[in-house]
Amino acid sequence: MYPSVNIDPGLLKGPAFYKLMERHVISLKHQEMNGYPRPHPTNKTRAVISSIEIDKLRSKPTVSLASDERICDRCLAVYKVNSRGLAVEQLSI
């Protein structure tokens, strides 16, 4: 459980809030590297994902997994799950 934190409500609006959140904004380059959808250049009803990221997503190894194992989509590590499909081991990064 997370400890409770008292935050001044005045910090949750306007320029003060923007300043607090500014450190969490990532550049367009980092968005592309991490597979964020970008607007399609000509079709406003579509999005584009970087081809680098698409290639990364398609290159998953072909491994035989037990019924209680899964592969992490991000780092490709194999981990165990319980009967509800929840991870039972913490991934080491």
C-alpha positions as CSV (number, residue, x, y, z in Angstrom):
1,M,0.0,0.0,0.0
2,Y,1.3,3.5,-0.8
3,P,1.7,6.0,2.0
4,S,-0.7,8.9,1.9
5,V,0.7,12.2,0.8
6,N,-0.8,15.6,1.5
7,I,-0.6,17.7,-1.6
8,D,-1.5,21.4,-1.7
9,P,-4.5,21.7,-4.0
10,G,-3.0,24.9,-5.4
11,L,-0.3,22.8,-7.1
12,L,-2.9,20.8,-9.0
13,K,-3.8,23.5,-11.5
14,G,-2.2,26.1,-13.7
15,P,1.5,26.8,-14.2
16,A,2.5,25.0,-10.9
17,F,0.8,21.8,-12.1
18,Y,2.5,22.1,-15.5
19,K,5.9,22.5,-13.8
20,L,5.3,19.4,-11.7
21,M,4.4,17.3,-14.7
22,E,7.0,18.7,-17.1
23,R,9.6,16.2,-16.0
24,H,7.3,13.3,-17.2
25,V,7.0,14.6,-20.8
26,I,9.1,12.7,-23.3
27,S,10.5,13.9,-26.6
28,L,9.0,12.9,-30.0
29,K,12.1,10.8,-30.6
30,H,11.6,8.9,-27.3
31,Q,7.9,8.4,-28.2
32,E,8.8,6.9,-31.5
33,M,11.5,4.7,-30.0
34,N,9.0,3.4,-27.4
35,G,6.2,2.6,-29.9
36,Y,3.8,5.5,-29.3
37,P,1.4,5.9,-32.1
38,R,2.0,9.0,-34.2
39,P,-0.5,10.8,-36.5
40,H,-0.5,9.4,-40.0
41,P,1.0,12.1,-42.3
42,T,-1.9,12.1,-44.8
43,N,-4.8,10.2,-43.3
44,K,-6.2,11.8,-40.2
45,T,-8.2,8.7,-39.2
46,R,-5.1,6.6,-38.9
47,A,-2.0,6.3,-36.7
48,V,1.5,5.1,-37.5
49,I,3.8,3.1,-35.3
50,S,7.6,3.3,-35.9
51,S,8.7,0.5,-38.2
52,I,11.6,-0.1,-35.8
53,E,9.1,-0.9,-33.0
54,I,7.0,-3.1,-35.3
55,D,10.1,-5.1,-36.2
56,K,10.9,-5.5,-32.5
57,L,7.4,-6.7,-31.8
58,R,7.5,-9.3,-34.5
59,S,10.8,-10.8,-33.6
60,K,9.6,-12.7,-30.5
61,P,11.5,-16.0,-30.1
62,T,9.8,-19.2,-30.7
63,V,10.0,-21.1,-27.5
64,S,8.0,-23.9,-26.0
65,L,6.4,-22.6,-22.8
66,A,4.7,-24.6,-20.0
67,S,1.1,-23.7,-19.3
68,D,2.2,-21.6,-16.4
69,E,4.8,-19.6,-18.3
70,R,4.6,-16.4,-20.3
71,I,7.0,-14.2,-22.2
72,C,7.3,-10.5,-21.3
73,D,6.4,-8.3,-24.4
74,R,8.9,-5.7,-23.4
75,C,12.1,-7.6,-22.4
76,L,11.2,-11.1,-23.7
77,A,12.0,-12.7,-20.3
78,V,10.1,-15.9,-19.4
79,Y,8.1,-15.7,-16.1
80,K,5.7,-17.9,-14.2
81,V,1.9,-17.2,-13.7
82,N,-0.6,-18.6,-11.3
83,S,-4.0,-20.1,-12.3
84,R,-5.5,-16.6,-12.7
85,G,-2.7,-15.6,-15.1
86,L,-1.0,-13.3,-12.6
87,A,2.8,-13.2,-12.4
88,V,4.1,-15.2,-9.4
89,E,7.7,-14.1,-9.7
90,Q,9.0,-10.5,-9.9
91,L,10.9,-9.8,-13.1
92,S,14.5,-8.8,-12.7
93,I,15.3,-6.0,-15.1
